Amino acid sequence: MADNDLELDVALRDAHLPALIAALVHMTGDAGWLRPEWAPVYMPLSRGETGLSPEVEADIRVRARAAIQDYAAAGSPRMPSPDTPTLRRMMDFVGGEAIPEGYADFLIDELAISGVSSKDPQFEQPQLKTAARRLKVLVIGAGMSGLLTGIRLSQAGIPFEIVESNSDVGGTWLVNTYPGCRVDNSNHMYSYSFEPNHGWPQHFSPQPELLKYFRGVATKYDLKKHIRFDTRVEGLIWDEARSLWRAALKGKDGKTEFVEANAVVTAVGQLNTPRIPNIEGVGAFEGPAFHSAEWRHDVDLTGKRVAVIGTGASAYQFVPEIAPKVASLKVFQRTPPWGLPVPHYHDDVPAGMKWLLEHIPYYAKWYRFWLLWTTTEGFLPMVKADEGWNGPTTAVGAENLGLREMAAAALAAQVEDRPDLLPNVVPTYPVGGKRAVLDNGVWLGALKRPNVELVTEAIIKVTPKGVVTADGVEHEVDVLIYGTGFTASKFLSGLKLTGRGGRDLHEAWAGDARAYLGVTTPGFPNFFMIYGPNTNIVVNGSIIFFSECAVRYIIGCLRLLAETGAPAMEVKRDVHDAFNVRVDQANKGWAWGSPNVTSWYKNEFGRVSQNWPFGLIDYWRATLAPDPEDFVLTRQSQPVA
């Protein structure tokens, strides 16, 4: 506990009070802390302000101080878990609203109040352990999802090997090193549920801190001994006679080696192949030209004339970083992004908050719950399309319109001194139609600098000296930077994969990738994907949540193989197809599915191939365990040599 009263007072000053009150219910065993008059009233997109008066908050802190001191004086006794009705009341209290009944088991599991979670592999039976040890799994990628898969396979006792094309772990947090790169989901939720980090320096920490976290996890779980670095999987072929995958691996020395595995898990992400726009003359520029995901740190931008093509999430982060040092900066924008007001986007986590996360039992869990609810499921109604909506096309429903008006007002307030910018910084598409970014003023602050120009004329070609726009102007620059995103819809584009009957995965998809639960697809037995088709999220939460659910499901599939002795399992075509019909229909009911919106969420056929169109709870339930009736299980086998 606190070394002195002043340390505790500082911590309480920095507390998210609803989470602290829930923690005090655990510590005292007294549900009386859940006073109706202390219930928070949150404003959308706030940083957790309770809506309570300063006097009421001060009273809560005084009472909390005494309770924490009493708990410490009693020797920090063991705390019985509150019963389910009390936990329900605690959820409603911290969430600031009545949490729907169906969410109770989901949220209790996510909080892991009892110390265990449905995501923990359950391979206790001796026969199951023995059968699991006969399997071998090949994991492709050592980023967030690949490391997670390795941890769960280790816990299940299933042998595995991870193949990573880079020389270290971390995935996107290793590769993306552009100035200003940081997470846009609160770090206290963008972390493994079972590996909290109470020392995050900022609420939305920069890239080096994310890389440090994932490196630390890899070390803690001793994963590097399972990883082949600087190695690419060039192809995978399913051996039907032996029910095995045969993988061709090319190492740094250029030599190819073949390995076999009972199952393959791809953990390569969706945002890993940079997209260079199809513009005439691309490649003709004589100066340094690079994509933000392949940042040239050897190119000094100081005093240079720089052009940035694109105003997506990456540009939103690096433009404010480079603007002060360049001589001039021209930002070429096709469509403005929605910046949602998050004033603390660059703020440090206060020392008192870190202390509470580390020392007050259950505080971290309830703080994570508050983030989980208010920035995920609780946010979804604001981007839902109202059936029969006949309002403006700039919104898809009444709540979406309200969100739009609030976000637009926040943007307009920042350019009151530059009214010329206003028509070009407030989007005309609905909030949620494209990926929104987090706005604390630095983006528009950069655009207002005297050395920065926002260009909205369409680019018609790239020349050796710069960029030509539709008005005939040639913009001469010294450096050209592409902030144009990734080829997200081209799933697994760098992998040649041949399944049952010699079927090629990319020919089967024909540019329109689909999978059951984003994890598995017919014709490709024992082949599993993490962050596969239709598992992206737009406004509701952390992709780590989806990865944890998908890995739980994949471990369940491997358990099914071990339990049944079947060498292979393949999702049934009708199950797969019916699921995708539901997904396509549901995606039409959200801002990102609006026919008036184009984005990287949609593939070349106009279908939303990226996004999950239901709640987090629905993915959690669907991936609790595989239903054997959804699969065809084969019966003859030959063990891996």
Buried (B, 14 or more C-beta within 10 A) or exposed (E): BBEEEEBBBBBBEBBBBBBBBBBBBBBBEEBEBBEEEBBBEBEBBBBBEBEBEEEBBEEBBEBBBEBBBEBBEEEEEEBEEBEEEBBBBBBBBBBBBEBEEEBBBBBBBBBBBEEEBBBBBBBEEEEBBEBBBBBBBBBBBBBBBBBBBBBBBBBBBBBBBBBBBBEBBBBBBBBBBBBBBBBBBBBBBBBBBBBBBBBBEBBBBBBEBBBBBBBEBBEEBEBBEBBBBBBBBEBBBBEBEBBBBBBBBBBEEEEEEEBBBBBBBBBBBBBBBBBBEEBEBBEEBEBBBBBBBEBBEEBEBEEBBBBBBBBBBBBBBBBBBBBEBBEBBBBBBEBBBBBBBBBBBBEEBBEBBBBBBEBBBBBBBBBBBBBBBBBBBBBBEBBBBBEEBEEEEBBBBBBBBBBBEBBBEBBBEBBEEEEEBBEBBBBEBBBBBBBBBBBBBBBBBBBBBEBBBBBBBEBBEBBEBBBBBEEEEEBBBBBBBBBBBBBBBBBBEEBBBBBBEEBEBBEBBEBBBBBBBBBBBBBBBBBBBBBBBBBBBBBBBBBBBBBBBBBBBBBBBBBBBBBBEBBBBBBBEEBBEEBBEEBBEBBEBBBBBBEEBEBBBBBEEEBBBBBBBBBBBBBBBBBBBBEBEBBBBBEEBEEBE
